[in-house]
Amino acid sequence: MILLLIDAFANTLPPTEREVYQRRLQKQPALARQWEVFRELWHRSPLRKEAPHDLDAEITQTFQFTRICRNEAGHPQLPPRFDCELLRAHLAYFRRYLTALQGLIDLCHGQA
């Protein structure tokens, strides 16, 4: 979903700026780095004011938590450091997270 948002946002940019943005994304293949490239431009975008969701509060924090959990699952610590209650709370929020992402993607498609 994050990559869909990053791609949808590219289509809202003027052609010259889009080319620069896409080159920067290609130089940064890691998802976390692409997210930072996107966020940097998003904060300067007039589209930000039209967004129904606060990117930093609702999406960035969930993205970071999901990335950390994925990293811990791929590189487990012994003993595991997962807090099951915290994990359940974040999984319960995940549906809202996806809805917020889809709202931003739809907003970008409406501006493209």
Rosetta constraint file for C-alpha pairs under 8 A:
AtomPair CA 1 CA 5 HARMONIC 6.33 0.50
AtomPair CA 1 CA 98 HARMONIC 7.44 0.50
AtomPair CA 1 CA 101 HARMONIC 6.92 0.50
AtomPair CA 1 CA 102 HARMONIC 7.75 0.50
AtomPair CA 2 CA 6 HARMONIC 6.22 0.50
AtomPair CA 2 CA 35 HARMONIC 7.76 0.50
AtomPair CA 2 CA 101 HARMONIC 7.35 0.50
AtomPair CA 3 CA 7 HARMONIC 6.09 0.50
AtomPair CA 3 CA 31 HARMONIC 7.97 0.50
AtomPair CA 4 CA 8 HARMONIC 5.98 0.50
AtomPair CA 4 CA 105 HARMONIC 7.14 0.50
AtomPair CA 5 CA 9 HARMONIC 6.03 0.50
AtomPair CA 5 CA 101 HARMONIC 6.97 0.50
AtomPair CA 5 CA 102 HARMONIC 7.83 0.50
AtomPair CA 5 CA 104 HARMONIC 6.98 0.50
AtomPair CA 5 CA 105 HARMONIC 5.11 0.50
AtomPair CA 5 CA 108 HARMONIC 7.93 0.50
AtomPair CA 6 CA 10 HARMONIC 6.48 0.50
AtomPair CA 6 CA 34 HARMONIC 7.89 0.50
AtomPair CA 6 CA 35 HARMONIC 7.50 0.50
AtomPair CA 6 CA 38 HARMONIC 6.18 0.50
AtomPair CA 7 CA 11 HARMONIC 6.86 0.50
AtomPair CA 8 CA 12 HARMONIC 7.15 0.50
AtomPair CA 8 CA 105 HARMONIC 5.96 0.50
AtomPair CA 8 CA 108 HARMONIC 5.66 0.50
AtomPair CA 8 CA 109 HARMONIC 6.21 0.50
AtomPair CA 9 CA 13 HARMONIC 7.10 0.50
AtomPair CA 9 CA 105 HARMONIC 7.41 0.50
AtomPair CA 9 CA 108 HARMONIC 5.50 0.50
AtomPair CA 9 CA 109 HARMONIC 7.87 0.50
AtomPair CA 10 CA 18 HARMONIC 5.65 0.50
AtomPair CA 10 CA 21 HARMONIC 7.17 0.50
AtomPair CA 10 CA 22 HARMONIC 7.34 0.50
AtomPair CA 11 CA 18 HARMONIC 7.20 0.50
AtomPair CA 11 CA 108 HARMONIC 7.45 0.50
AtomPair CA 11 CA 109 HARMONIC 7.60 0.50
AtomPair CA 11 CA 112 HARMONIC 5.34 0.50
AtomPair CA 12 CA 108 HARMONIC 6.19 0.50
AtomPair CA 12 CA 109 HARMONIC 7.58 0.50
AtomPair CA 12 CA 111 HARMONIC 5.80 0.50
AtomPair CA 12 CA 112 HARMONIC 4.55 0.50
AtomPair CA 13 CA 17 HARMONIC 6.02 0.50
AtomPair CA 13 CA 18 HARMONIC 5.20 0.50
AtomPair CA 13 CA 112 HARMONIC 7.84 0.50
AtomPair CA 14 CA 18 HARMONIC 5.87 0.50
AtomPair CA 15 CA 19 HARMONIC 6.24 0.50
AtomPair CA 16 CA 20 HARMONIC 6.59 0.50
AtomPair CA 17 CA 21 HARMONIC 6.13 0.50
AtomPair CA 18 CA 22 HARMONIC 6.03 0.50
AtomPair CA 19 CA 23 HARMONIC 6.12 0.50
AtomPair CA 20 CA 24 HARMONIC 6.23 0.50
AtomPair CA 21 CA 25 HARMONIC 6.28 0.50
AtomPair CA 21 CA 37 HARMONIC 7.70 0.50
AtomPair CA 22 CA 26 HARMONIC 6.18 0.50
AtomPair CA 23 CA 27 HARMONIC 6.30 0.50
AtomPair CA 24 CA 28 HARMONIC 6.41 0.50
AtomPair CA 24 CA 37 HARMONIC 7.20 0.50
AtomPair CA 25 CA 29 HARMONIC 6.61 0.50
AtomPair CA 25 CA 33 HARMONIC 7.97 0.50
AtomPair CA 25 CA 34 HARMONIC 5.49 0.50
AtomPair CA 25 CA 37 HARMONIC 6.87 0.50
AtomPair CA 28 CA 33 HARMONIC 5.67 0.50
AtomPair CA 28 CA 34 HARMONIC 5.88 0.50
AtomPair CA 29 CA 33 HARMONIC 7.12 0.50
AtomPair CA 29 CA 34 HARMONIC 6.73 0.50
AtomPair CA 30 CA 34 HARMONIC 6.32 0.50
AtomPair CA 31 CA 35 HARMONIC 6.07 0.50
AtomPair CA 32 CA 36 HARMONIC 6.43 0.50
AtomPair CA 33 CA 37 HARMONIC 6.39 0.50
AtomPair CA 34 CA 38 HARMONIC 6.17 0.50
AtomPair CA 35 CA 39 HARMONIC 6.01 0.50
AtomPair CA 36 CA 40 HARMONIC 6.07 0.50
AtomPair CA 37 CA 41 HARMONIC 6.63 0.50
AtomPair CA 38 CA 42 HARMONIC 5.96 0.50
AtomPair CA 39 CA 43 HARMONIC 6.12 0.50
AtomPair CA 40 CA 44 HARMONIC 7.02 0.50
AtomPair CA 41 CA 45 HARMONIC 6.24 0.50
AtomPair CA 42 CA 47 HARMONIC 7.60 0.50
AtomPair CA 42 CA 48 HARMONIC 6.40 0.50
AtomPair CA 43 CA 48 HARMONIC 6.57 0.50
AtomPair CA 44 CA 48 HARMONIC 7.71 0.50
AtomPair CA 46 CA 50 HARMONIC 7.48 0.50
AtomPair CA 47 CA 51 HARMONIC 6.50 0.50
AtomPair CA 47 CA 108 HARMONIC 7.85 0.50
AtomPair CA 51 CA 104 HARMONIC 6.49 0.50
AtomPair CA 51 CA 107 HARMONIC 7.10 0.50
AtomPair CA 52 CA 100 HARMONIC 7.98 0.50
AtomPair CA 52 CA 103 HARMONIC 7.28 0.50
AtomPair CA 52 CA 104 HARMONIC 7.55 0.50
AtomPair CA 53 CA 58 HARMONIC 6.84 0.50
AtomPair CA 53 CA 100 HARMONIC 6.27 0.50
AtomPair CA 53 CA 103 HARMONIC 7.88 0.50
AtomPair CA 53 CA 104 HARMONIC 7.54 0.50
AtomPair CA 54 CA 58 HARMONIC 5.72 0.50
AtomPair CA 54 CA 59 HARMONIC 7.30 0.50
AtomPair CA 55 CA 59 HARMONIC 5.07 0.50
AtomPair CA 55 CA 60 HARMONIC 6.11 0.50
AtomPair CA 56 CA 60 HARMONIC 4.86 0.50
AtomPair CA 56 CA 61 HARMONIC 6.67 0.50
AtomPair CA 57 CA 61 HARMONIC 6.25 0.50
AtomPair CA 58 CA 62 HARMONIC 6.68 0.50
AtomPair CA 58 CA 97 HARMONIC 6.94 0.50
AtomPair CA 58 CA 100 HARMONIC 7.68 0.50
AtomPair CA 59 CA 63 HARMONIC 5.94 0.50
AtomPair CA 59 CA 97 HARMONIC 6.40 0.50
AtomPair CA 59 CA 100 HARMONIC 7.43 0.50
AtomPair CA 59 CA 101 HARMONIC 7.40 0.50
AtomPair CA 60 CA 64 HARMONIC 6.11 0.50
AtomPair CA 61 CA 65 HARMONIC 6.21 0.50
AtomPair CA 62 CA 66 HARMONIC 6.03 0.50
AtomPair CA 62 CA 90 HARMONIC 7.66 0.50
AtomPair CA 62 CA 94 HARMONIC 7.87 0.50
AtomPair CA 62 CA 97 HARMONIC 7.18 0.50
AtomPair CA 63 CA 67 HARMONIC 6.08 0.50
AtomPair CA 64 CA 68 HARMONIC 6.13 0.50
AtomPair CA 65 CA 69 HARMONIC 6.20 0.50
AtomPair CA 66 CA 70 HARMONIC 6.07 0.50
AtomPair CA 67 CA 71 HARMONIC 6.09 0.50
AtomPair CA 68 CA 72 HARMONIC 6.09 0.50
AtomPair CA 69 CA 73 HARMONIC 6.04 0.50
AtomPair CA 70 CA 74 HARMONIC 6.16 0.50
AtomPair CA 71 CA 75 HARMONIC 5.91 0.50
AtomPair CA 71 CA 76 HARMONIC 7.95 0.50
AtomPair CA 72 CA 76 HARMONIC 5.05 0.50
AtomPair CA 72 CA 77 HARMONIC 7.11 0.50
AtomPair CA 76 CA 80 HARMONIC 6.38 0.50
AtomPair CA 77 CA 81 HARMONIC 6.76 0.50
AtomPair CA 82 CA 87 HARMONIC 7.27 0.50
AtomPair CA 83 CA 87 HARMONIC 6.13 0.50
AtomPair CA 84 CA 88 HARMONIC 6.09 0.50
AtomPair CA 85 CA 89 HARMONIC 6.25 0.50
AtomPair CA 86 CA 90 HARMONIC 6.31 0.50
AtomPair CA 87 CA 91 HARMONIC 6.14 0.50
AtomPair CA 88 CA 92 HARMONIC 6.10 0.50
AtomPair CA 89 CA 93 HARMONIC 6.43 0.50
AtomPair CA 90 CA 94 HARMONIC 6.17 0.50
AtomPair CA 91 CA 95 HARMONIC 7.72 0.50
AtomPair CA 93 CA 97 HARMONIC 6.32 0.50
AtomPair CA 94 CA 98 HARMONIC 6.25 0.50
AtomPair CA 95 CA 99 HARMONIC 6.25 0.50
AtomPair CA 96 CA 100 HARMONIC 6.12 0.50
AtomPair CA 97 CA 101 HARMONIC 6.25 0.50
AtomPair CA 98 CA 102 HARMONIC 6.11 0.50
AtomPair CA 99 CA 103 HARMONIC 6.17 0.50
AtomPair CA 100 CA 104 HARMONIC 6.40 0.50
AtomPair CA 101 CA 105 HARMONIC 6.20 0.50
AtomPair CA 102 CA 106 HARMONIC 6.04 0.50
AtomPair CA 103 CA 107 HARMONIC 6.13 0.50
AtomPair CA 104 CA 108 HARMONIC 6.21 0.50
AtomPair CA 105 CA 109 HARMONIC 6.20 0.50
AtomPair CA 106 CA 110 HARMONIC 6.11 0.50
AtomPair CA 107 CA 111 HARMONIC 6.50 0.50
AtomPair CA 108 CA 112 HARMONIC 6.21 0.50
